[in-house]
Amino acid sequence: MSEKKQDFWNTPLTRSLAKPGDVKLPEMLLGYFIGPFGALLSSGIFTSILQNYFTDVLKLNLTFLTTLQLFSTILIVAANLIVGQLIERTRAMAGKARPWILLSALTLSVASVLMFIVPFEGAAKMVWVAVAYNLYYAVAYPIYNTANSTLIPVSTRNSQQRGALASFTNVAGLGVMGFGSMIFPMLVSFALKENQGLWFMAMLAVAIFTALTIFLQFKFTRERVTEESFGQAGESAAQRQTVSLGEQLKAVTSEKWWWIIMLFYLAFQWSGAMKNGSMAFFCKWVLDNTFFGSADAWGASQSLLSLLGAIPMAVAAVFVVPLCNKFSKRTVVCAGMIVGALGGVIAGLGNGSIVPVAVGVALKCFGSSPACYVILAMLADVIDHIEYKSGIRTDGLTMSIYSSVMVAATPICNSIFSAMLSASGYDQAADVALGTAAQSAAVKSTISISYIWIETVAYAICAALIFLFTVEKNLPQEQEAIAKRKKTA
């Protein structure tokens, strides 16, 4: 059996093109930028525009959407936890994460297009959408996202190279969010509109691109740390098998720093998901789009806000790590959250005028950039601290929960937003050409709260949480003690 597996992973189709030694530029670009960009492209589009597609193109009932997205969250969280354990138990010549990356070339590309076929009407249409939605969010996406998150720590033991790979992956994630919130909305407002056939063709092209880039990622990655155990009895492997899920749960849940960073990420990620899910609605029904000469130029307004948010984050990428090295991650992230909250206040007081809203959004995004770039590093600090206290690693469990929080954010927040829209009396048949006058004051207030104020309040809460996060204080001594412990063992 093992011989067949070894033969399969050594075929020209599946053999890695990354060199066994140090990480080189082709691996960085294709394995950790182009690959994740293509894989996450549909997710970036869905985060920005899927809710609008459901309500304004498919004309789905808001109560159905709320129910679907809430129920799906249970499946999504369970799937992430299951996939994390499956990856930990995978033993193949390709590694433990890369086989799942290869599987994602099929599952993620197929699932990303199913919601745009919808060959039925009535109740059958809702059933189709529910199945397709869960195939993407509760099957395909957890497989890819958990495997992709696992790749960086097993790619190499060189910390500098690992940091560079993490940066490439983060930039890819920001790139797909930029495409989903800047470029695709313009395509929707000027070309796709409510033509379901055009939506399908656009997403089919995305699906093909996804399959090709994920395969490139598989070919140009390598699990050097995993390969160290090939052909060895491996005392460490035996030790890992004796650490039960219950022991890992006890180790993480008894640590206050773990709870603080998880609550921080929950508030940060979910408020961002609420903002992203309501952005198209804000630009269509609240923002004054006459700045672009027409009330229905909401796609251009959304692209402008996305661009003004992306530029500060891109600039901040140059300074965040040096500032964190000098002042600590806690200090820089806390300051960023305060700046982001102030930006939210400015945007909220803008009352739909594009200039103050744009300025506020730019400040919010600039303030959020430290958290975006170093959240995984803060999680790694907590994992090391837990290892120092308990003697066990909890990477797999922590990353499964982290991934669950991230993936569940979109469906839960979209379901909440759908319920809020329904309660406010949202008119799905309103004419966008009428601009802000097409919806009631209650609807516009609900959308403004979702797009601006929820995230603004969350940033203030995050600033308070991260102010209490002092795990870095004794971390060097704890890491040194861990190294001595391993050397003695």
C-alpha positions as CSV (number, residue, x, y, z in Angstrom):
1,M,0.0,0.0,0.0
2,S,2.8,2.4,1.0
3,E,4.7,1.6,-2.2
4,K,1.7,2.5,-4.4
5,K,1.4,5.8,-2.5
6,Q,5.1,6.5,-3.0
7,D,4.9,5.7,-6.7
8,F,1.9,8.0,-7.1
9,W,3.6,11.0,-5.5
10,N,6.8,10.4,-7.6
11,T,5.1,10.6,-11.0
12,P,5.9,13.6,-13.2
13,L,2.4,14.9,-12.6
14,T,2.6,14.9,-8.8
15,R,6.3,15.3,-8.1
16,S,7.2,18.7,-6.5
17,L,9.3,21.1,-8.6
18,A,10.5,22.9,-5.5
19,K,14.1,22.1,-4.6
20,P,14.8,20.2,-1.4
21,G,17.0,22.9,0.2
22,D,16.2,26.5,0.8
23,V,13.1,28.2,-0.5
24,K,13.7,30.0,-3.8
25,L,11.8,32.8,-5.6
26,P,9.7,30.5,-7.9
27,E,8.4,28.7,-4.9
28,M,7.5,32.0,-3.2
29,L,5.8,33.4,-6.2
30,L,3.9,30.4,-7.5
31,G,3.4,28.4,-4.3
32,Y,2.6,31.2,-1.9
33,F,1.3,34.1,-4.0
34,I,-0.1,33.0,-7.4
35,G,-1.5,29.8,-6.0
36,P,-3.3,31.3,-3.0
37,F,-4.5,34.2,-5.1
38,G,-6.2,32.0,-7.6
39,A,-7.6,29.7,-4.9
40,L,-9.0,32.5,-2.8
41,L,-10.3,34.6,-5.7
42,S,-13.8,33.2,-5.5
43,S,-13.9,33.8,-1.8
44,G,-12.9,37.4,-2.3
45,I,-15.7,37.9,-4.8
46,F,-18.2,36.1,-2.6
47,T,-17.3,38.2,0.4
48,S,-18.0,41.4,-1.5
49,I,-20.9,40.5,-3.8
50,L,-22.5,37.1,-3.1
51,Q,-25.2,38.6,-0.8
52,N,-26.1,41.1,-3.5
53,Y,-26.3,38.3,-6.1
54,F,-28.6,36.3,-3.8
55,T,-31.0,39.2,-3.2
56,D,-30.9,41.2,-6.4
57,V,-30.2,38.5,-9.1
58,L,-31.7,35.3,-7.8
59,K,-34.4,37.3,-5.8
60,L,-34.1,34.8,-2.9
61,N,-36.2,35.3,0.2
62,L,-34.3,37.0,3.0
63,T,-35.7,34.7,5.6
64,F,-34.4,31.7,3.6
65,L,-31.0,33.3,3.3
66,T,-30.9,34.0,7.1
67,T,-31.8,30.4,7.9
68,L,-29.4,28.9,5.3
69,Q,-26.4,30.9,6.5
70,L,-27.0,30.3,10.2
71,F,-27.5,26.5,9.7
72,S,-24.5,26.3,7.4
73,T,-22.3,27.8,10.1
74,I,-22.6,24.6,12.1
75,L,-21.5,22.5,9.2
76,I,-18.6,25.0,8.4
77,V,-17.2,24.9,11.9
78,A,-17.5,21.1,12.1
79,A,-15.8,20.8,8.7
80,N,-12.8,22.9,9.7
81,L,-12.2,20.9,12.8
82,I,-12.5,17.6,10.9
83,V,-10.2,18.7,8.1
84,G,-7.6,19.8,10.7
85,Q,-7.6,16.4,12.2
86,L,-7.5,14.7,8.8
87,I,-4.5,16.7,7.8
88,E,-2.7,15.9,11.1
89,R,-3.2,12.2,10.4
90,T,-2.2,12.2,6.7
91,R,1.1,10.4,5.9
92,A,2.2,10.7,2.3
93,M,5.4,11.3,0.4
94,A,3.9,14.7,-0.7
95,G,3.5,15.6,3.0
96,K,0.4,16.0,5.1
97,A,-1.1,19.3,3.7
98,R,-0.1,19.2,0.0
99,P,-2.3,16.1,-0.9
100,W,-5.3,18.2,0.3
101,I,-4.1,21.1,-1.8
102,L,-4.1,18.9,-4.8
103,L,-7.6,17.7,-4.0
104,S,-8.7,21.3,-3.7
105,A,-7.8,22.0,-7.4
106,L,-10.9,20.0,-8.2
107,T,-13.2,20.6,-5.2
108,L,-12.8,24.3,-4.9
109,S,-13.0,25.1,-8.6
110,V,-16.2,23.0,-9.0
111,A,-17.9,24.3,-5.9
112,S,-17.2,28.0,-6.7
113,V,-19.3,27.8,-9.8
114,L,-22.3,25.7,-8.7
115,M,-24.2,28.6,-7.1
116,F,-24.3,30.4,-10.5
117,I,-25.9,27.6,-12.5
118,V,-29.3,27.3,-10.6
119,P,-31.3,25.4,-13.2
120,F,-34.6,25.4,-11.2
121,E,-37.2,27.7,-9.9
122,G,-39.3,27.9,-6.7
123,A,-38.5,25.5,-3.9
124,A,-36.1,23.5,-6.1
125,K,-34.0,26.6,-6.6
126,M,-33.6,27.1,-2.9
127,V,-32.6,23.5,-2.4
128,W,-30.0,23.8,-5.2
129,V,-28.6,27.1,-3.7
130,A,-28.5,25.5,-0.2
131,V,-26.5,22.4,-1.4
132,A,-24.2,24.5,-3.6
133,Y,-23.5,27.0,-0.8
134,N,-22.6,24.3,1.6
135,L,-20.4,22.4,-0.9
136,Y,-18.3,25.5,-1.2
137,Y,-18.3,26.8,2.4
138,A,-18.6,23.6,4.4
139,V,-16.5,21.2,2.1
140,A,-14.3,22.8,-0.5
141,Y,-13.1,25.9,1.3
142,P,-12.3,24.3,4.6
143,I,-10.2,21.7,2.8
144,Y,-8.1,24.3,1.0
145,N,-7.9,26.9,3.7
146,T,-6.8,24.6,6.5
147,A,-4.2,22.9,4.2
148,N,-2.9,26.2,3.0
149,S,-2.6,27.6,6.5
150,T,-0.6,24.5,7.5
151,L,1.9,24.8,4.6
152,I,3.9,27.7,6.0
153,P,5.0,26.1,9.3
154,V,5.9,22.8,7.6
155,S,7.6,24.5,4.6
156,T,11.0,25.1,6.2
157,R,12.6,25.6,9.6
158,N,14.3,28.8,8.5
159,S,12.3,31.5,10.3
160,Q,13.3,34.3,7.9
161,Q,12.2,32.3,4.9
162,R,9.0,31.3,6.7
163,G,8.3,34.9,7.4
164,A,8.7,35.8,3.8
165,L,6.3,33.0,2.7
166,A,3.7,34.3,5.2
167,S,4.1,37.8,3.8
168,F,3.5,36.5,0.2
169,T,0.4,34.6,1.4
170,N,-1.0,37.7,3.2
171,V,-0.5,39.9,0.1
172,A,-2.3,37.3,-2.0
173,G,-5.2,37.4,0.5
174,L,-5.4,41.2,0.3
175,G,-5.2,41.0,-3.5
176,V,-8.2,38.8,-3.8
177,M,-10.2,41.0,-1.4
178,G,-9.2,44.0,-3.5
179,F,-10.3,42.3,-6.7
180,G,-13.6,41.2,-5.1
181,S,-14.3,44.7,-3.8
182,M,-12.8,46.9,-6.5
183,I,-12.8,45.2,-9.9
184,F,-15.7,42.7,-9.8
185,P,-18.3,45.2,-8.6
186,M,-17.6,47.4,-11.6
187,L,-18.0,44.4,-13.8
188,V,-21.3,43.7,-12.1
189,S,-22.7,47.2,-12.3
190,F,-21.6,47.9,-15.9
191,A,-21.9,44.4,-17.6
192,L,-23.3,41.5,-15.5
193,K,-26.1,43.5,-13.9
194,E,-28.9,40.9,-13.2
195,N,-28.1,38.6,-16.2
196,Q,-27.6,35.2,-14.6
197,G,-26.0,33.8,-17.7
198,L,-23.3,36.4,-17.6
199,W,-22.7,35.8,-13.9
200,F,-22.2,32.1,-14.7
201,M,-19.7,32.8,-17.5
202,A,-17.7,35.1,-15.3
203,M,-17.5,32.6,-12.4
204,L,-16.7,29.8,-14.8
205,A,-13.6,31.7,-15.9
206,V,-12.7,32.2,-12.2
207,A,-13.2,28.5,-11.6
208,I,-10.8,27.5,-14.4
209,F,-8.2,30.0,-13.1
210,T,-8.6,28.6,-9.6
211,A,-7.9,25.0,-10.7
212,L,-4.8,26.0,-12.7
213,T,-3.3,28.1,-9.9
214,I,-3.9,25.6,-7.2
215,F,-2.2,23.0,-9.2
216,L,0.8,25.4,-9.6
217,Q,0.8,25.8,-5.8
218,F,0.9,22.0,-5.4
219,K,3.8,21.7,-7.8
220,F,5.8,24.6,-6.4
221,T,5.6,23.8,-2.7
222,R,7.4,21.4,-0.4
223,E,7.0,20.2,3.1
224,R,10.6,20.1,4.2
225,V,9.8,19.8,7.9
226,T,7.4,16.8,7.2
227,E,10.1,15.2,5.0
228,E,12.5,15.0,8.0
229,S,10.4,12.2,9.5
230,F,10.3,10.1,6.3
231,G,11.6,6.6,6.9
232,Q,12.1,7.2,10.7
233,A,10.3,5.5,13.6
234,G,10.0,9.0,15.0
235,E,9.6,9.3,18.7
236,S,8.1,12.7,18.2
237,A,5.5,11.2,15.9
238,A,4.6,8.6,18.5
239,Q,4.4,11.4,21.1
240,R,2.0,13.4,18.9
241,Q,-0.3,10.4,18.6
242,T,-0.6,10.2,22.4
243,V,-1.8,13.8,22.8
244,S,-5.6,13.5,22.6
245,L,-7.9,16.2,21.4
246,G,-9.2,16.5,25.0
247,E,-5.7,17.2,26.2
248,Q,-5.2,19.9,23.5
249,L,-8.5,21.5,24.3
250,K,-7.6,21.6,28.0
251,A,-4.3,23.2,27.2
252,V,-5.7,26.0,25.1
253,T,-8.9,26.7,27.0
254,S,-7.0,27.1,30.3
255,E,-4.7,29.8,28.9
256,K,-6.0,33.4,29.2
257,W,-3.8,34.7,26.3
258,W,-5.4,32.1,24.0
259,W,-8.9,33.4,24.9
260,I,-7.8,37.1,24.5
261,I,-6.4,36.6,21.0
262,M,-9.3,34.4,19.8
263,L,-11.9,37.0,21.1
264,F,-9.8,39.7,19.4
265,Y,-9.8,37.8,16.1
266,L,-13.5,37.0,16.4
267,A,-14.5,40.7,16.9
268,F,-12.0,41.8,14.2
269,Q,-12.9,39.2,11.6
270,W,-16.7,39.2,12.1
271,S,-17.1,43.0,12.1
272,G,-15.1,43.0,8.9
273,A,-17.3,40.4,7.4
274,M,-20.4,42.5,8.3
275,K,-18.8,45.5,6.6
276,N,-17.8,43.5,3.5
277,G,-21.2,41.9,3.2
278,S,-23.0,45.3,3.4
279,M,-20.6,47.3,1.3
280,A,-22.5,46.9,-2.0
281,F,-25.7,47.8,-0.3
282,F,-24.1,50.9,1.2
283,C,-22.8,52.1,-2.1
284,K,-26.1,51.4,-3.9
285,W,-28.5,52.9,-1.3
286,V,-26.7,55.2,1.1
287,L,-23.7,56.7,-0.6
288,D,-24.2,59.8,-2.8
289,N,-23.1,58.4,-6.2
290,T,-23.7,61.6,-8.1
291,F,-20.0,62.2,-7.6
292,F,-19.6,60.0,-10.7
293,G,-22.4,61.7,-12.6
294,S,-25.1,59.1,-12.1
295,A,-27.1,57.6,-9.1
296,D,-26.6,54.1,-10.4
297,A,-22.8,54.4,-10.6
298,W,-22.5,52.5,-7.3
299,G,-19.9,50.1,-8.7
300,A,-17.5,52.9,-9.3
301,S,-18.1,54.2,-5.8
302,Q,-17.4,50.8,-4.3
303,S,-14.3,50.5,-6.3
304,L,-13.1,53.9,-5.1
305,L,-13.7,53.1,-1.5
306,S,-11.9,49.7,-1.9
307,L,-9.0,51.4,-3.6
308,L,-8.7,54.1,-0.8
309,G,-8.8,51.3,1.7
310,A,-6.2,49.1,-0.1
311,I,-3.6,51.8,-0.7
312,P,-3.0,52.6,3.1
313,M,-2.8,48.8,3.8
314,A,-0.2,48.4,1.0
315,V,1.8,51.3,2.4
316,A,1.6,49.9,5.9
317,A,3.0,46.6,4.8
318,V,6.4,48.2,4.6
319,F,6.4,49.6,8.1
320,V,4.3,47.1,10.3
321,V,7.0,44.5,10.9
322,P,9.8,46.9,11.7
323,L,7.5,48.9,14.1
324,C,6.4,45.6,15.7
325,N,10.1,44.6,16.2
326,K,10.8,48.0,17.8
327,F,7.7,48.6,19.9
328,S,6.1,45.1,20.2
329,K,3.2,43.7,18.2
330,R,0.8,44.5,21.1
331,T,1.6,48.2,21.0
332,V,1.4,48.6,17.3
333,V,-1.8,46.6,16.9
334,C,-3.4,48.5,19.8
335,A,-2.5,51.9,18.2
336,G,-3.8,50.7,14.8
337,M,-7.2,49.7,16.3
338,I,-7.5,53.2,17.9
339,V,-6.8,54.8,14.5
340,G,-9.3,52.5,12.8
341,A,-12.0,53.4,15.3
342,L,-11.4,57.1,14.8
343,G,-11.6,56.6,11.0
344,G,-15.0,54.8,11.5
345,V,-16.3,57.8,13.4
346,I,-15.3,60.1,10.6
347,A,-17.0,57.8,8.0
348,G,-20.1,57.5,10.1
349,L,-20.5,61.3,10.6
350,G,-20.1,61.7,6.8
351,N,-23.8,60.8,6.4
352,G,-23.4,59.3,2.9
353,S,-21.2,62.0,1.5
354,I,-18.4,60.3,-0.5
355,V,-15.5,62.5,0.6
356,P,-15.7,62.0,4.5
357,V,-16.7,58.4,4.0
358,A,-13.7,57.8,1.8
359,V,-11.4,59.5,4.3
360,G,-12.8,57.5,7.2
361,V,-12.6,54.2,5.3
362,A,-9.0,54.9,4.4
363,L,-8.1,55.5,8.1
364,K,-10.0,52.4,9.2
365,C,-8.1,50.2,6.7
366,F,-4.8,51.8,7.7
367,G,-5.5,51.1,11.3
368,S,-6.5,47.5,10.7
369,S,-3.3,46.7,8.8
370,P,-1.1,45.7,11.8
371,A,-3.7,43.2,12.9
372,C,-4.0,41.8,9.4
373,Y,-0.3,41.3,9.0
374,V,0.7,40.0,12.5
375,I,-2.4,38.0,13.7
376,L,-0.7,34.7,12.8
377,A,2.5,35.8,14.6
378,M,0.5,36.6,17.7
379,L,-1.2,33.2,17.5
380,A,2.2,31.6,17.2
381,D,3.4,33.4,20.3
382,V,0.5,32.0,22.2
383,I,1.1,28.5,20.9
384,D,4.7,28.7,22.1
385,H,3.6,30.0,25.5
386,I,1.1,27.1,25.8
387,E,3.9,24.6,24.9
388,Y,6.1,26.2,27.6
389,K,3.4,25.6,30.2
390,S,1.9,22.3,29.1
391,G,4.7,20.7,27.1
392,I,2.5,20.0,24.0
393,R,2.0,21.7,20.7
394,T,-1.5,22.8,19.8
395,D,-0.9,24.1,16.3
396,G,-3.5,21.9,14.5
397,L,-6.3,22.6,17.0
398,T,-5.6,26.3,17.2
399,M,-5.4,26.7,13.4
400,S,-8.6,24.7,13.0
401,I,-10.4,27.0,15.4
402,Y,-8.8,30.1,13.8
403,S,-9.9,28.9,10.3
404,S,-13.4,28.2,11.6
405,V,-13.7,31.7,13.0
406,M,-12.6,33.1,9.7
407,V,-14.7,31.0,7.4
408,A,-17.8,31.1,9.5
409,A,-17.7,34.9,9.6
410,T,-19.2,35.5,6.2
411,P,-22.3,33.2,6.4
412,I,-23.1,34.2,10.0
413,C,-22.7,37.9,9.4
414,N,-24.6,37.7,6.1
415,S,-27.4,35.9,7.8
416,I,-27.6,38.6,10.5
417,F,-27.5,41.3,7.8
418,S,-30.2,39.6,5.9
419,A,-32.4,39.5,9.0
420,M,-31.7,43.2,9.6
421,L,-32.6,44.1,6.1
422,S,-35.8,42.1,6.3
423,A,-36.8,43.8,9.6
424,S,-36.1,47.3,8.2
425,G,-38.3,46.7,5.2
426,Y,-35.7,46.4,2.4
427,D,-37.3,46.6,-1.1
428,Q,-35.7,44.1,-3.3
429,A,-37.5,45.5,-6.4
430,A,-36.3,49.1,-5.9
431,D,-34.8,50.9,-8.9
432,V,-31.1,51.6,-8.3
433,A,-31.4,54.5,-10.8
434,L,-33.4,56.4,-8.1
435,G,-30.3,56.3,-5.8
436,T,-30.7,56.8,-2.1
437,A,-34.4,57.8,-2.4
438,A,-35.2,54.2,-3.5
439,Q,-35.0,52.8,0.1
440,S,-36.6,54.0,3.4
441,A,-34.7,55.8,6.1
442,A,-34.9,52.7,8.3
443,V,-33.2,50.6,5.5
444,K,-30.4,53.2,5.0
445,S,-29.8,53.4,8.7
446,T,-29.6,49.6,9.0
447,I,-27.1,49.5,6.1
448,S,-25.0,52.3,7.6
449,I,-24.8,50.6,11.0
450,S,-23.7,47.3,9.3
451,Y,-21.1,48.9,7.0
452,I,-19.6,51.5,9.4
453,W,-20.6,51.4,13.0
454,I,-20.4,47.7,13.9
455,E,-16.8,47.6,12.8
456,T,-16.0,50.9,14.5
457,V,-17.3,49.7,17.9
458,A,-15.5,46.3,17.4
459,Y,-12.2,48.1,16.8
460,A,-12.5,50.0,20.1
461,I,-13.2,46.6,21.8
462,C,-10.2,45.1,20.0
463,A,-7.9,47.9,21.2
464,A,-8.9,47.2,24.8
465,L,-8.4,43.4,24.4
466,I,-5.0,43.7,22.8
467,F,-3.9,46.2,25.5
468,L,-4.2,43.3,27.9
469,F,-2.3,40.9,25.7
470,T,1.2,40.8,27.3
471,V,2.4,37.3,26.2
472,E,5.4,38.8,24.4
473,K,6.9,40.0,27.7
474,N,8.5,36.7,28.8
475,L,8.4,34.9,25.4
476,P,12.2,34.9,24.7
477,Q,12.9,33.2,28.0
478,E,10.0,30.7,27.5
479,Q,11.3,29.8,24.0
480,E,14.8,29.3,25.4
481,A,13.4,27.0,28.1
482,I,11.5,25.0,25.4
483,A,14.8,24.6,23.4
484,K,16.6,23.4,26.5
485,R,13.8,21.0,27.3
486,K,14.0,19.5,23.8
487,K,17.7,19.3,23.9
488,T,17.6,17.4,27.2
489,A,15.0,15.1,25.9
